[in-house]
Amino acid sequence: MTVQEIEEIKKVDEIMFNLQNFTDPQKALLQAGEFLKELNLIEDQTNIEEIIQAYTDNLHKQLAKIIQRKAVSFNWTTWEYLRKYAKICR
């Protein structure tokens, strides 16, 4: 993953983590969709379901990579938020 791709993923993370704080969450999701499209993680950046699914899938893949490493430390607050959020999205 390139530095630019990592920066775009960080932007998507920031949007998704703060979605409830946006006055127009749908517009924010569409902005995240633009970044995900640039990363070739989705085909249709206007499909909200595809945006959420692609973000969730990528998040799970990244967490799996982190967990496979031997030295892992978690921010437990973030972990609890992700666990709670995953239940809501199912």
MDAnalysis code that builds the backbone (N, CA, C; Angstrom):
import MDAnalysis as mda
import numpy as np

u = mda.Universe.empty(270, n_residues=90, atom_resindex=np.repeat(np.arange(90), 3), trajectory=True)
u.add_TopologyAttr("name", ["N", "CA", "C"] * 90)
u.add_TopologyAttr("resid", np.arange(1, 91))
u.add_TopologyAttr("resname", ["MET", "THR", "VAL", "GLN", "GLU", "ILE", "GLU", "GLU", "ILE", "LYS", "LYS", "VAL", "ASP", "GLU", "ILE", "MET", "PHE", "ASN", "LEU", "GLN", "ASN", "PHE", "THR", "ASP", "PRO", "GLN", "LYS", "ALA", "LEU", "LEU", "GLN", "ALA", "GLY", "GLU", "PHE", "LEU", "LYS", "GLU", "LEU", "ASN", "LEU", "ILE", "GLU", "ASP", "GLN", "THR", "ASN", "ILE", "GLU", "GLU", "ILE", "ILE", "GLN", "ALA", "TYR", "THR", "ASP", "ASN", "LEU", "HIS", "LYS", "GLN", "LEU", "ALA", "LYS", "ILE", "ILE", "GLN", "ARG", "LYS", "ALA", "VAL", "SER", "PHE", "ASN", "TRP", "THR", "THR", "TRP", "GLU", "TYR", "LEU", "ARG", "LYS", "TYR", "ALA", "LYS", "ILE", "CYS", "ARG"])
u.atoms.positions = np.array([
    [0.842, -1.165, 0.000],
    [0.000, 0.000, 0.000],
    [0.896, 1.239, 0.000],
    [0.581, 2.177, -0.876],
    [1.388, 3.392, -0.987],
    [1.013, 4.391, 0.110],
    [1.840, 5.386, 0.261],
    [1.582, 6.438, 1.246],
    [0.274, 7.157, 0.911],
    [0.057, 7.400, -0.370],
    [-1.179, 8.084, -0.794],
    [-2.406, 7.231, -0.458],
    [-2.325, 5.924, -0.695],
    [-3.444, 5.042, -0.377],
    [-3.716, 5.020, 1.127],
    [-2.657, 5.003, 1.913],
    [-2.813, 5.026, 3.374],
    [-3.485, 6.327, 3.804],
    [-3.097, 7.437, 3.218],
    [-3.702, 8.726, 3.551],
    [-5.189, 8.733, 3.191],
    [-5.540, 8.122, 2.048],
    [-6.948, 8.074, 1.655],
    [-7.747, 7.184, 2.601],
    [-7.168, 6.077, 3.016],
    [-7.835, 5.204, 3.990],
    [-8.030, 5.957, 5.307],
    [-7.043, 6.738, 5.713],
    [-7.173, 7.535, 6.938],
    [-8.328, 8.527, 6.819],
    [-8.480, 9.135, 5.651],
    [-9.582, 10.073, 5.436],
    [-10.924, 9.354, 5.551],
    [-11.001, 8.160, 4.965],
    [-12.232, 7.374, 5.049],
    [-12.508, 6.992, 6.502],
    [-11.468, 6.571, 7.217],
    [-11.616, 6.242, 8.642],
    [-12.174, 7.437, 9.407],
    [-11.609, 8.598, 9.166],
    [-12.051, 9.796, 9.880],
    [-13.522, 10.080, 9.601],
    [-13.926, 9.951, 8.357],
    [-15.326, 10.166, 8.002],
    [-16.215, 9.145, 8.704],
    [-15.837, 7.875, 8.605],
    [-16.682, 6.815, 9.153],
    [-16.754, 6.875, 10.679],
    [-15.651, 7.168, 11.344],
    [-15.650, 7.259, 12.803],
    [-16.467, 8.447, 13.304],
    [-16.571, 9.491, 12.499],
    [-17.271, 10.702, 12.916],
    [-18.590, 10.921, 12.184],
    [-19.106, 9.884, 11.591],
    [-20.312, 9.994, 10.780],
    [-21.476, 10.628, 11.543],
    [-21.644, 10.265, 12.792],
    [-22.759, 10.787, 13.581],
    [-22.627, 12.285, 13.858],
    [-21.445, 12.849, 13.663],
    [-21.224, 14.271, 13.916],
    [-21.488, 15.151, 12.701],
    [-21.671, 14.566, 11.532],
    [-21.912, 15.337, 10.318],
    [-23.372, 15.781, 10.260],
    [-23.592, 16.982, 9.769],
    [-24.972, 17.450, 9.606],
    [-25.666, 16.720, 8.470],
    [-24.891, 16.251, 7.491],
    [-25.434, 15.473, 6.376],
    [-24.615, 14.188, 6.229],
    [-24.959, 13.142, 7.021],
    [-24.184, 11.898, 6.984],
    [-24.138, 11.246, 5.599],
    [-25.209, 11.378, 4.837],
    [-25.217, 10.773, 3.502],
    [-24.170, 11.437, 2.608],
    [-24.056, 12.741, 2.694],
    [-23.040, 13.452, 1.909],
    [-21.639, 13.002, 2.340],
    [-21.442, 12.832, 3.645],
    [-20.155, 12.365, 4.150],
    [-19.853, 10.958, 3.632],
    [-20.871, 10.079, 3.636],
    [-20.675, 8.720, 3.102],
    [-20.290, 8.756, 1.628],
    [-20.915, 9.647, 0.882],
    [-20.581, 9.759, -0.542],
    [-19.146, 10.259, -0.733],
    [-18.705, 11.125, 0.157],
    [-17.304, 11.577, 0.103],
    [-16.376, 10.403, 0.391],
    [-16.726, 9.585, 1.383],
    [-15.933, 8.381, 1.671],
    [-15.945, 7.465, 0.449],
    [-17.089, 7.399, -0.226],
    [-17.208, 6.586, -1.436],
    [-16.244, 7.019, -2.527],
    [-16.039, 8.314, -2.634],
    [-15.085, 8.821, -3.629],
    [-13.669, 8.304, -3.337],
    [-13.289, 8.338, -2.059],
    [-11.961, 7.840, -1.682],
    [-11.867, 6.334, -1.934],
    [-12.910, 5.593, -1.584],
    [-12.900, 4.138, -1.791],
    [-12.847, 3.799, -3.278],
    [-13.500, 4.594, -4.097],
    [-13.458, 4.403, -5.552],
    [-12.035, 4.631, -6.069],
    [-11.378, 5.683, -5.567],
    [-9.998, 5.968, -5.973],
    [-9.069, 4.817, -5.593],
    [-9.405, 4.122, -4.504],
    [-8.597, 2.989, -4.047],
    [-9.001, 1.680, -4.720],
    [-9.944, 1.753, -5.637],
    [-10.469, 0.577, -6.348],
    [-11.076, -0.454, -5.391],
    [-11.674, 0.028, -4.300],
    [-12.336, -0.873, -3.358],
    [-13.834, -0.993, -3.649],
    [-14.353, -0.057, -4.460],
    [-15.752, -0.120, -4.884],
    [-15.850, 0.297, -6.342],
    [-16.965, -0.073, -6.956],
    [-17.201, 0.327, -8.342],
    [-18.111, 1.544, -8.432],
    [-19.129, 1.590, -7.548],
    [-20.118, 2.667, -7.593],
    [-20.021, 3.508, -6.330],
    [-19.426, 4.682, -6.465],
    [-19.213, 5.534, -5.293],
    [-20.493, 6.210, -4.808],
    [-21.609, 5.987, -5.494],
    [-22.881, 6.572, -5.063],
    [-23.775, 5.548, -4.366],
    [-23.328, 4.311, -4.287],
    [-24.117, 3.251, -3.652],
    [-23.732, 3.156, -2.175],
    [-24.610, 3.661, -1.316],
    [-24.320, 3.730, 0.127],
    [-24.037, 2.345, 0.698],
    [-24.829, 1.363, 0.325],
    [-24.617, 0.002, 0.837],
    [-23.251, -0.537, 0.431],
    [-22.856, -0.283, -0.805],
    [-21.551, -0.741, -1.286],
    [-20.416, -0.031, -0.532],
    [-20.595, 1.249, -0.244],
    [-19.588, 2.014, 0.499],
    [-19.403, 1.411, 1.880],
    [-20.504, 1.189, 2.585],
    [-20.436, 0.647, 3.937],
    [-19.850, -0.758, 3.928],
    [-20.281, -1.583, 2.991],
    [-19.782, -2.960, 2.920],
    [-18.291, -2.992, 2.595],
    [-17.853, -2.178, 1.644],
    [-16.434, -2.149, 1.277],
    [-15.593, -1.649, 2.442],
    [-16.068, -0.632, 3.137],
    [-15.324, -0.108, 4.280],
    [-15.225, -1.169, 5.368],
    [-16.334, -1.817, 5.670],
    [-16.352, -2.853, 6.705],
    [-15.442, -4.015, 6.327],
    [-15.509, -4.456, 5.085],
    [-14.646, -5.552, 4.624],
    [-13.170, -5.178, 4.753],
    [-12.826, -3.960, 4.334],
    [-11.439, -3.516, 4.422],
    [-10.996, -3.419, 5.875],
    [-11.867, -2.934, 6.730],
    [-11.553, -2.830, 8.152],
    [-11.269, -4.209, 8.736],
    [-12.100, -5.183, 8.400],
    [-11.883, -6.543, 8.897],
    [-10.560, -7.125, 8.386],
    [-10.248, -6.864, 7.121],
    [-8.974, -7.358, 6.567],
    [-7.790, -6.735, 7.290],
    [-7.862, -5.429, 7.540],
    [-6.760, -4.746, 8.215],
    [-6.620, -5.231, 9.654],
    [-7.737, -5.434, 10.339],
    [-7.684, -5.963, 11.706],
    [-7.086, -7.365, 11.725],
    [-7.458, -8.192, 10.745],
    [-6.906, -9.549, 10.672],
    [-5.389, -9.502, 10.498],
    [-4.904, -8.572, 9.675],
    [-3.459, -8.430, 9.481],
    [-2.780, -8.017, 10.785],
    [-3.404, -7.090, 11.502],
    [-2.834, -6.625, 12.764],
    [-2.791, -7.757, 13.778],
    [-3.872, -8.505, 13.877],
    [-3.959, -9.594, 14.844],
    [-2.924, -10.672, 14.555],
    [-2.597, -10.904, 13.298],
    [-1.625, -11.927, 12.929],
    [-0.202, -11.553, 13.334],
    [0.045, -10.287, 13.558],
    [1.373, -9.863, 14.004],
    [1.568, -10.299, 15.453],
    [2.804, -10.545, 15.816],
    [3.083, -11.033, 17.170],
    [2.942, -9.943, 18.226],
    [3.457, -8.772, 17.974],
    [3.393, -7.688, 18.950],
    [2.214, -6.784, 18.604],
    [1.148, -6.931, 19.337],
    [-0.059, -6.166, 19.054],
    [-0.474, -5.410, 20.305],
    [-0.799, -4.169, 20.131],
    [-1.418, -3.421, 21.225],
    [-2.640, -2.723, 20.651],
    [-3.711, -2.747, 21.401],
    [-4.956, -2.166, 20.937],
    [-5.338, -0.959, 21.767],
    [-5.957, -0.020, 21.119],
    [-6.641, 1.042, 21.821],
    [-8.014, 0.457, 22.124],
    [-8.233, 0.081, 23.365],
    [-9.453, -0.650, 23.724],
    [-10.713, 0.165, 23.516],
    [-10.632, 1.465, 23.617],
    [-11.801, 2.309, 23.361],
    [-12.217, 2.178, 21.905],
    [-11.235, 2.234, 21.012],
    [-11.525, 2.068, 19.590],
    [-12.028, 0.665, 19.312],
    [-11.430, -0.324, 19.922],
    [-11.845, -1.711, 19.735],
    [-13.306, -1.895, 20.139],
    [-13.697, -1.351, 21.286],
    [-15.080, -1.467, 21.755],
    [-16.042, -0.748, 20.811],
    [-15.623, 0.409, 20.316],
    [-16.450, 1.135, 19.363],
    [-16.652, 0.309, 18.097],
    [-15.594, -0.271, 17.574],
    [-15.696, -1.087, 16.363],
    [-16.563, -2.313, 16.600],
    [-16.425, -2.936, 17.752],
    [-17.230, -4.121, 18.071],
    [-18.705, -3.738, 18.137],
    [-19.010, -2.625, 18.773],
    [-20.389, -2.151, 18.892],
    [-20.925, -1.771, 17.512],
    [-20.112, -1.056, 16.725],
    [-20.528, -0.606, 15.398],
    [-20.799, -1.788, 14.481],
    [-19.978, -2.833, 14.572],
    [-20.159, -4.025, 13.729],
    [-21.504, -4.686, 14.026],
    [-21.922, -4.693, 15.271],
    [-23.227, -5.283, 15.633],
    [-24.363, -4.455, 15.034],
    [-24.220, -3.153, 15.028],
    [-25.260, -2.271, 14.491],
    [-25.405, -2.466, 12.987],
    [-24.300, -2.687, 12.290],
    [-24.312, -2.774, 10.824],
    [-24.770, -4.130, 10.297],
    [-24.887, -5.092, 11.155],
    [-25.283, -6.422, 10.674],
    [-26.734, -6.506, 10.361],
])
